[in-house]
Each structure stands twice: as C-alpha cells, then as structure tokens.
Amino acid sequence: GELINGVEGLCLIGCVAGTLVLGWQVSEDQTITAPLYAILINLISPMLLGLCISTLRLACVELMRPDNRVGGTVSSVELTSIKLLMSSSVALILACFLEGGGEHSRHKESWWVAFFNLPNSTKLGVIGGAILIAVFQANCTFLCFLTNAVTVGLVGQVKIIPQWMTAVVFSTKVTNFIVKPTAVVGAFLICGSAAVFAFSNWMQWRTEEEEKVPDGSIMLLEVSDDTNSTGVHSGNNNIHA
C-alpha cells in the first residue's frame, strides 16, 4: 500500500474542501436547475476515478517493470490504448442499447443519426476532443508510472483551477458570471494544498538523498585515497628501480 504522512493528509483534505467550496457556488446560482442533484452526480465520478487510478498504478507497476515476463516493454501509449479500447467498447454498447432509437425507445432517433445531422464544426469538435482526451489519458498513465496514486489524484484536483479560470473568462461576457468570494477561497485552498503537498514531497526526497550522500562520499574518498597511494608507491618503486 501507499502511505502518506500527516502533512500530506491535511493537504488532501484541503483539496477536497476547496472542491466543495467551488461546488457550493454552483448550488447558490439561481439560474441553474437542480444544482444539488448535478453536484451529487458529479461527485460520483471522482470516487470511481480514485479506484481507476489505483488499479492503473498497479498495472503500470506490474507491466512496466523490467523483470516481468515481457521485459517491461509495455509503454504508456500501449497501456492507454488498451484501456480506451475497452472503455469505448462498453460505451458504444450502452449507447446502442439505450439510445438506439425505435418505437419503444425514449429517443425516436438513434444516436448515430443525430450525430450525422450535426454541423461539420460540431463533428470536428467531437473528434478533436477525443484526441485531446487520448493525450490526457496517456499523460495520466505515464504519471501513474512515475509517481504514486495519491499524487495523481491530487493533480486531478488541481486541474479544476484552469477549467474554472477558463469558465470565468469565457462565461463572463455571455452569461454575466460573477466570481464570488467562495470561489476564490476554494481556488486558494486547492492551489495552496497542492503547493504544500509538492513541497512536503520535495523535502522528504531531499532528506533521503542527503542521508545517502555521506556514505557514498566516504566510499569514493576511500577509493580515491587507495588509488593515489597505490600510484605513489608504484612511482617510488619505479624510481628506486
């Protein structure tokens, strides 16, 4: 298992609190219908995402280590492709079953007919978004290989900030979106907790490296002293000879 210290635990709590504060602003918006229901549905995804990240981290450790049966030749792109192929296949089957159209279906028009009737710009947007999602998933897989599942989950929380800032920039001109103090507090909690978490990990890594340095320097010093003494003695012997 992966263990975290007290400081890192507080940082994770701070990120969760910041996310809840940002979500609370949505619940106060009177123009959105059923905001509480939308927030609860949105919170289901992070809980399932935590399970996905943990299993993805296990897959990266087992498939990318050099002493396994395939010699660690599985790359992040290959593992991501397999994962996206399975998930897209499940999504396609469910879409055909639930939105296949017909007389007994809630949607009279099937999803593929609706998709082909969309404007070409919207179709390109869907395809382009899929490419960006594939790149993000490959990046997430590589990050799982480099670090632990807790850090990947924390990065997933921090990504809310650029999304929120983009929404503020583009929504203000259209819907008169107002940045409330609660949103600023939520963003500060997420960014501050992530910064403290990164600093705590860096200090822990630096302490571990400093503990290794004295032993290694002593060994190098002993080897260099032996080499110098051997060279001096051999030189003296050559002179006497």
Backbone hydrogen bonds, N-H to C=O, Kabsch-Sander energy under -0.5 kcal/mol:
donor,donor_aa,acceptor,acceptor_aa,energy
3,L,1,G,-0.5
9,G,5,N,-2.0
10,L,6,G,-2.2
11,C,7,V,-2.0
12,L,8,E,-2.0
13,I,9,G,-2.0
14,G,10,L,-2.3
15,C,11,C,-2.1
16,V,12,L,-2.2
17,A,13,I,-2.6
18,G,14,G,-2.4
19,T,15,C,-2.1
20,L,16,V,-2.2
21,V,17,A,-2.2
22,L,18,G,-2.2
23,G,19,T,-2.1
24,W,20,L,-1.7
25,Q,21,V,-1.0
26,V,22,L,-0.7
27,S,23,G,-1.4
28,E,24,W,-1.1
29,D,26,V,-1.1
30,Q,28,E,-0.6
32,I,29,D,-0.8
38,A,34,A,-1.6
39,I,35,P,-2.3
40,L,36,L,-2.3
41,I,37,Y,-2.1
42,N,38,A,-2.1
43,L,39,I,-1.6
44,I,40,L,-0.7
44,I,41,I,-0.8
45,S,41,I,-0.8
47,M,43,L,-1.1
48,L,44,I,-2.0
49,L,45,S,-2.6
50,G,46,P,-2.0
51,L,47,M,-1.1
52,C,48,L,-2.0
53,I,49,L,-2.7
54,S,50,G,-1.9
55,T,51,L,-2.2
56,L,52,C,-2.4
57,R,53,I,-2.5
58,L,54,S,-1.8
59,A,55,T,-2.2
60,C,56,L,-2.5
61,V,57,R,-2.3
62,E,58,L,-2.2
63,L,59,A,-2.7
64,M,60,C,-1.9
65,R,61,V,-0.5
68,N,65,R,-1.3
71,G,68,N,-1.2
73,T,70,V,-0.8
74,V,63,L,-0.8
79,L,75,S,-2.3
80,T,76,S,-2.3
81,S,77,V,-2.3
82,I,78,E,-2.0
83,K,79,L,-2.1
84,L,80,T,-2.8
85,L,81,S,-2.1
86,M,82,I,-1.9
87,S,83,K,-2.3
88,S,84,L,-2.7
89,S,85,L,-1.6
90,V,86,M,-1.9
91,A,87,S,-2.3
92,L,88,S,-2.4
93,I,89,S,-2.2
94,L,90,V,-2.3
95,A,91,A,-2.4
96,C,92,L,-2.3
97,F,93,I,-1.8
98,L,94,L,-2.9
99,E,95,A,-2.5
102,G,108,K,-1.1
105,S,102,G,-0.6
108,K,106,R,-0.7
111,W,99,E,-1.7
114,A,110,S,-2.1
115,F,111,W,-2.1
116,F,112,W,-2.1
117,N,113,V,-1.4
118,L,115,F,-1.3
123,K,119,P,-2.0
124,L,120,N,-2.4
125,G,121,S,-1.9
126,V,122,T,-2.2
127,I,123,K,-2.4
128,G,124,L,-3.0
129,G,125,G,-2.3
130,A,126,V,-1.8
131,I,127,I,-1.8
132,L,128,G,-2.1
133,I,129,G,-2.3
134,A,130,A,-2.1
135,V,131,I,-2.1
136,F,132,L,-2.4
137,Q,133,I,-2.6
138,A,134,A,-2.1
139,N,135,V,-2.2
140,C,136,F,-2.4
141,T,137,Q,-2.3
142,F,138,A,-2.3
143,L,139,N,-2.2
144,C,140,C,-2.0
145,F,141,T,-1.5
146,L,142,F,-1.7
147,T,143,L,-2.3
152,V,148,N,-1.6
153,G,149,A,-2.3
154,L,150,V,-2.0
155,V,151,T,-2.2
156,G,152,V,-1.9
157,Q,153,G,-1.2
158,V,154,L,-2.0
159,K,155,V,-1.6
160,I,157,Q,-1.5
161,I,158,V,-1.8
163,Q,159,K,-1.2
164,W,160,I,-2.8
165,M,161,I,-2.8
166,T,162,P,-2.3
167,A,163,Q,-2.2
168,V,164,W,-2.1
169,V,165,M,-2.4
170,F,166,T,-2.4
171,S,167,A,-2.1
172,T,168,V,-1.3
173,K,169,V,-0.5
175,T,171,S,-2.6
176,N,172,T,-0.9
177,F,171,S,-0.8
180,K,178,I,-0.7
183,A,180,K,-0.7
184,V,180,K,-1.5
185,V,181,P,-2.4
186,G,182,T,-2.3
187,A,183,A,-2.4
188,F,184,V,-2.3
189,L,185,V,-2.3
190,I,186,G,-2.1
191,C,187,A,-2.5
192,G,188,F,-2.8
193,S,189,L,-2.2
194,A,190,I,-2.2
195,A,191,C,-2.2
196,V,192,G,-2.4
197,F,193,S,-2.3
198,A,194,A,-2.4
199,F,195,A,-2.4
200,S,196,V,-2.5
201,N,197,F,-2.1
202,W,198,A,-2.3
203,M,199,F,-2.4
204,Q,200,S,-2.1
205,W,201,N,-2.4
206,R,202,W,-2.4
207,T,203,M,-2.3
208,E,204,Q,-2.0
209,E,205,W,-2.1
210,E,206,R,-2.3
211,E,207,T,-1.7
212,K,208,E,-1.0
213,V,209,E,-1.5
216,G,212,K,-1.8
217,S,213,V,-2.8
218,I,214,P,-2.3
219,M,215,D,-2.0
220,L,216,G,-2.3
221,L,217,S,-2.4
222,E,218,I,-2.5
223,V,219,M,-2.3
224,S,220,L,-2.5
225,D,221,L,-2.3
226,D,222,E,-2.4
227,T,223,V,-2.2
228,N,224,S,-2.4
229,S,225,D,-2.7
230,T,226,D,-2.3
231,G,227,T,-2.5
232,V,228,N,-2.3
233,H,229,S,-2.5
234,S,230,T,-2.6
235,G,231,G,-2.0
236,N,232,V,-2.5
237,N,233,H,-2.4
238,N,234,S,-2.2
239,I,235,G,-2.0
240,H,236,N,-2.5
241,A,237,N,-2.3
